[in-house]
């Protein structure tokens, strides 16, 4: 996101600010790797890694919250994060 655009000599100096987006976050210490979140994710952004815990690919995650609503252990939260 372009915040400012000011001239400094011959060059244009552009400042950027990181955007906040909603993304699913998993408490991996409490996750039971049941796979319910994997089944409901419309973007295929969640996988169970090594049979231990869910892992969210933030590049694919759109922050819809379907995984958090479906999680029987309530270990997924959708949070505002810097991307």
Buried (B, 14 or more C-beta within 10 A) or exposed (E): EEEEEEEEEEEEEEEEEEEEBBBBBBBEEEBEBBEBBBEBBEEEBBBBEEEEBBBBBEEEBBBBEBBBEBBEBEBBBBEEBEE
